[in-house]
Amino acid sequence: MQTLRDEPPSSADNLTHFSDLLSSGDCWLLSAIASLSMHPSLLKQVMPPGQSFQDGYNGCFVFRFWQYGQWEEVKIDDLLPTQDSKLIYLNSPEKYEFWSSLLEKAYAKLKGGYRALNMGFPHEAMVDMTGGVAEVLNIAAIRELPALLSYLLAKRALINCANSQGPLEQGNPLGIRFRHAYSLTAVEKVKTAYGTEDLVRILNPWGNTEWEGPWSDMNGPEWNTVSFEEQKRLGRVSREDGEFWMSVSDFRQNFDMMEVCHRTDESETSGLPWYCIMHHGNWVPGISNPQFYFTLLEVDRDQKTCSFVLALMQKYQRRMGVDLSIGLHIYPDLTALQPLLCNPQHSPRREVVLRGSLPPGRYIIIPSTAEPNQQGAFLLRVLTEQGNAKGLCKPVHLYNLLTEIIQGGVLAGSEKYLALEHCKSLVILMDSQGSAQLTWQEFQILWDKIKRWTVRFQTHHAHQHGSFCLSAPGIMVDELIMQLVGLRYTEPDLTISYPGFLYLLMKLESMIRKAAGAHCYSHVTVFSSHREILHFLLHYIHLTALVTSYFTH
């Protein structure tokens, strides 16, 4: 073991500029770090501040990476691999600065070792370091490229680009290396003596080669047509530092792919990039693909449609040595034969993304595998520009959703017993804000209950028992309570319908939950057990219903 320093190095709070970092091979990771380091708030999220080699130093460093919906801590020591007293992997030209090498070591630990970093994708590293959603775009297929780049950068997206049409790390005649990850950091409309020109600013993370064509830093005569003030506005510097400008047309000719990471963080209070909701699910052999209802409520600020990004990430597959081919489809309803939008084909990537816009309404998302009966876990993320400021689920939304599901399933016919009042009651019982509508989290909890209770109802229905087993959903009741249930919740034919069954269980669970929180006191009565509370409440509910019915008729 050999020490690399003889004086205290800098802390992670004082970092060298990203373009000065050096790497011996994992350029894809360096490109992601370069993009990340342009946003200090994101960098601090990965490298918690306050860590140094001085105050309370014990050789331990902590880094944080996003994994499948949550941030995980990775702890490492300060031993770094060297050869001939020099760092082998990522390093800084500053002799006593090791933050980049430590970050690389932590990421290697997360992925299983340095060997796992030999090949990779910048967009995957950006997802792990930001918690964002990444997609790969074919530049040739983008019509309004400057407009799209402006839109993405305005939403603080991180963008990498590459030319995949040549041998690894060899360059074309104008200095662009093949299969080498660059970062796109700006797009500007520049005023020249002959009009305006759309330019993009590109960063080579290695910092040792630059674009040598039109608008190059050192030999671009086009800059002579741009005023000093305009060059100052652009921050143009005439030196080979790895950062350069080029026209959009030249960008199209010299790069063929972009990797875009859409940010979903809330670290900056103004201009939130995207509103994000997540759902964890599974593909189970022998069971049809999961289906998710997707509601778009509000149009974008300057359009008549709702923009969204869907991201489907397969979980833990690489640890098992298996990559499933996965894809996303959006349908208008359960009976539609053709999707409104879908991925062109299933892909074995860790995450597939579907970006688009649709009019306000309700749609169905189906995440699927290319082959049937495959097993795996996934994370589905839905990003929208406006979010659901008016609430995700109102009683009428729940009513429409349940009606459609009942009509299309084995319980068809039960929808005639479903009333809007049922759904109002279900929403009110779950609503914690008193707003008569459910947040996404509240809706998820309610929907999980409905799915669980539906299985119980179907089990009973299939066996045609003479009575309901209310203990099956986890609620213990006695004969007297069953009599009260019969008075209040049965249909005219003395049976309990599926909608009535859901409402009954929700009501019973709500009463038991409230009773479990504290003893129930009134001005004249003290109840000694949950059984007494249920008896009283069910009698009260039944009496209230009778009185209401008498006065309304």
C-alpha positions, 0 to 999 in steps of 0.5 A: 500500500502506498500513500499518494499525498503528503498534504491534505487534499481538497474536500468534495465541496471544492471541485475541479472543473469537470472538463479537466478530469482524466480517464483511462477508459470509462469515457461513458461514465466520465461523460455522465459525471461531466453533465452532472457536475454542471448542476451543483445541487445534483452533485451534492445529492450524490456526494453529500457535502461536508466530507473531507480529509481533515475534520474527523477523518476516518478513511470512510466516504459516503456516496448516494445512488438512485436505485429502482425508486429510492436513494441508496448509500454506498460507503467506501474506504480511501484506498484507490488502485494505482500503478507506478504511483499513479491512479489507474482510472478516473483522476484529476490533474490536481495532485491532491484532489481525489473526489472523482476517483472516489466517486468512480470507486463507489459506483464500481462497488454499486455495479460489482467492481471496476471491470463492470465499468469497462463498457456502459451507457452514459444515460444509465449512469445519469439515471443512477446519479439523478433519479431521472428518466433517460431516453435514446434519440436518433438525431436524424429522425428529429425534425425541429432539432433546435426547438427540441434542444431548447425545450429539453435544456429549459427543463434542465435535461442532461444531454449526451451525444455520440457518433456510432458510425466508426471504429471505437475512439478513432476520429473523423477528419474534423476531430470528432471521435467515434463511439465517444460520449460528448455532453451537449450543454447549450443551444443558441441562436447567434447573431452574425454579420450575415444573419442568425445561426443556430449553434450548439455547445459541446463538451468533450469530457476528456478535454484533449480533442475538439471540433476542427470544422466551422465555428471551431475555437481555434480556426473558425473564421465564422467567429470574425462575423460575430461581435465581441459582445455576442461572443462574450454572451456565449462565453466563447473561449479561444482555446482547446479545453474540450468545449466547442461550438458547432452549427446545428447542421454540422451537429446533424452530420457528425453525431447520430444519437443523443441520450437525454436524461429528464430530471424529476428532482425537486431540489430546485423550487422554481421550474420543476422539470416533470411531475413524477409518479411511480408504481412497482409491479411484476410479470408473473408466468401464466398471468396476463400483463399488468394494466395501469389506468393513466389519467391526463387531466390538464393540458400543457401551458402552451398546448392543447394536449398533455405531454408525458414520458413513460419509463419502464425499468426492469429490476435486478435482471442483470444481477441474475444475468438475464435481460428481458426484452420489454416494451410499453403500449398505451390503449384508449380502453380495454377493448381496443385492438390497436395501441395509440402509442407504443415502442417500435419494438421490445428492447433488452435495455434496462429501461425503455422510454415512451414520450408523447402527448395526448388529449386530456382523458383516461388511457391504459398503460400495458408494460409487457415482455416480448415473450409470454410467461416470463418472470420479472419485477419492474418499476413504471414511472409516469412523468407529466408536465402539469401534474394533477393539481386538481387531484387524481381521483374524484368520485366520478373518476372512480365510478367510471373506472369501476364500471368499465372494469366490472363490465369487462370481467367475470363480475359483469352484471354487477355494475347495475348495483354500482352507484355514484354514492358508493364511490363518493363514500369510498373516496370520503373514507380514504380522503385525508385532506377533506377535499373529496378527492384522492391523491395518487398515494391515497388512490393506490392504497384504495386500489390495492384494497379493492383488488384484494377484496375482489379476489375474496369476493370472486372466491366466494362467488365461485363456490356459491356459499350461502353466506359471506366470509367477512373474516377472509379480508381480515375483519372478524365479525360476529352473528349480531354484526352480520344481522346488522349488515343484512339490514343495511347492505343487502340488495332487495333479493337479500344478497350482497352485490359486489359494489355493496361488498366493497363499500361494506368492507371499506366502512367496517375497516374504517370504523375498526381503524378509528376505534383502534386509534383511541377509546371511543367516548361520547357525552353519555356512553363509554364503549368498552370494546370494538364490538360495542362500537361496531354495534352502535355505529351500524345501528346508527347508520341503519337508523339514519338511513331509515329516517332519511328515506322517510323524509325524502319520500 
